[in-house]
Amino acid sequence: MRIPLQLIVPSHTLKTVNSYALINSGADISCIDYSFVKKHKLSVAKLEEPIHSRNADGSLNKKGDI
């Protein structure tokens, strides 16, 4: 099911993006695809410690760390 929503990211800029979301209630963290970030020109900041991205089978994601 596709659920329409309005994102406000980051909250201090009050920039809004209309999109659809896929809800995963079993997710450990919340993240969005980098192509979505680039398309909507959202600001980003590099993490001091990268998050190692793993697939459902436990293997490292080929697109790398977050």
N, C-alpha and C positions, 0 to 999 in steps of 0.2 A: 504494500500500500504506500502511495506517495502522499506525504503530508506537506501542504504549503506552509511556509513560515517566513518570518522576516528576521534576519540576523542584524544585530547591532554590534559590530566588531571593529576595533576595540571600543568599549563603552564610552571612553572619554572623548572620542571623536564624533560620536553620534552618527557615523556613516551607516546607512542601512543597505542591505542587499536582499532582494526577494529571491527565494529559491525553494527547492523541495528537499526534504530530509528523509533519510532512511534511519529509523530508530533501531538501535541495537542495545537492548537493556542489559545485555551480558558483557558489554565492553568494559575494559579496565580503565581506559582513558578516552578523552574526547579529542579528536583531531579532524582536520579537513585536508583535502587534496591540494597540493601546491598549485596545480593548474587553476583551481578555483580561486586561490589567493591572487595569482597573477591576473586572471581575467577581470576580477573586481577591484584590483589595485589596493588590496588590503596591506597594512603595514605588518612587518615581521621583525622579530629580534632573535638572534642566535642564542641558543641555550649554552650555559657554561658547561654542562654535562649532557652530551647527546643521549637520546632515548633509542635504544636498540630496537628496531622494528622487526617483529616476528610474525610469521604467517600462522594460520590455524593449525598447521602440522608441526609447528615449533621451529621451522627453518627460518633463517634470516631473510628478510625481504630484500629482493634484488635492487630495489630503488634506494636502499641505504637507510641510514639512521635518520631520526627526526631531530 
